[in-house]
Every structure is written in structure tokens, then in C-alpha cells.
Amino acid sequence: MRAPAAVLFDMDGTLVDTEVLWWETAREVAAGLGHRLTDADAPEVVGRAVADTAAHLIGVTGADADALDRTAAELTGSFFRKVDAGAPLRPGAAALLASLEAAGVPFALVSASPRSVVDAVVAGSLAGVDFAFTLSADDTVRTKPHPDPYRAAAGRFAAAPSACVAVEDSPDGTASADAAGCGVLVVPSLLPVAPGQGRTFARSLEEVDLAVLSDCLRRPNPEIRGPEPA
């Protein structure tokens, strides 16, 4: 079984437990706009880029479109402060990253968070992890759920996306990796992710090793392996 050319990790909710912090941020900003965030808002908040969440909050509150940039800046600033104060790693993340490094399998961080947030997490919770590089929402014209981030990451490794495995937790991130052509390992966090061709599911990164990642590489007729999300 061949190893992936590279493993491409999402950050928020996958390696670092920051999705709850992002939800808290969005809830606070929404409240300031006169909106109570509920589960109905989750698809437009969880796993989404700052600009997408800001646009959603402006839309549901009927706020002036001129407030879009201000809302996005408020989301970014508040989230950065929460992350900078410290965010725990997801269970199994440290061991998996260390095992890939020991095996000589390269890996990168591919996030829909702004560069400031990515850099804060890499300098904090992920300090000492030997990522080949990190990609943020600021590094491609379009971010998740579009395929651009994962295509760009595979290109940085001079590899075909189909030779890479993306590790994701959210529907939008999974859609991005799927559309790019990567094999996808899904470890759901706040939102369920629908089963699909080429998607493998695990309940925790504690269940994941190089063999599991290698098994995620796309085949002519890929199967769903492992437990599906509840």
C-alpha cells in the first residue's frame, strides 16, 4: 500500500479544538447585531471563512451592507484573541503528526482561517510541528468550500491532488478537498458530514495512522471505510 505523497490537514476542529471558539465569536458578534445565533445558522458559520460568516450575519440581521467589512474585522479580531489565549489539540493530533514526521511523510496545514489566526495557532498550540508550509484563507483567491486551497497545497508538493490525503472535520472543508480530487479522511466535530465516494470516516484522530491515511487514496471505485458519523 503506497503512502500519500502528502497529508493536508485542516486546522480548526481537526487538529486544534477551535471550532467552539469560532462559534462563541460568531454568537457574540451576532448578538451585537441583534441576532441570536442558533443551530439553523451553523451551516453558514461552522467551517466557513470569515467573509462568509460576516455576509451571513449581515443578511440575517438586515444590517447595512456597509457594515460587512467592519463585521468581518470584528470576527477576525475576536477569534484571534480567543485562539491566542490558547486552544487545545484534538485527541490524537500530536501523536499522528509525530508519526508522520518519523515516517518521513510530508504534511501541510490548509486552513480557511485568516493568516493572523493560522500564525497564532502554529506559534502556540502547534508550536514545534514541522509543517512543510501553511496555507490560510488569504493565500488563495477562493477558500473552502472551493477546491483552490487543496489544489494549491498539492501543487506546492509537486503532487497530483489524487496522491494526497486531506484530513477534515466539516462539510465545507470536505467539499473543498473532494472537489480538488484528494482522498479525504473525515473526523467530524460540530457538524455531521455526509458519506460520499472517496470519503473515509474516523471517530477520532486517535484511530488514525499511516495505514489508514494510505487507505484513503482514491481508487476507481472507492468505498466508505470506518464508522460513519452519527
Secondary structure, 3 states (H helix, E strand, C coil): CCCCCEEEECCECCCECCHHHHHHHHHHHHHHCCCCCCHHHHHHCCCCCHHHHHHHHHHHHCCCHHHHHHHHHHHHHHHHHHHHCCCCECCCHHHHHHHHHHHCCCEEEECCCCHHHHHHHHHCCCCCCCCCCEECHHHCCCCCCCCHHHHHHHHHCCCCHHHEEEEECCHHHHHHHHHHCCEEEECCCCCCCCCCCCEEECCCHHHCCHHHHHCCCCCCCCCCCCCCCC
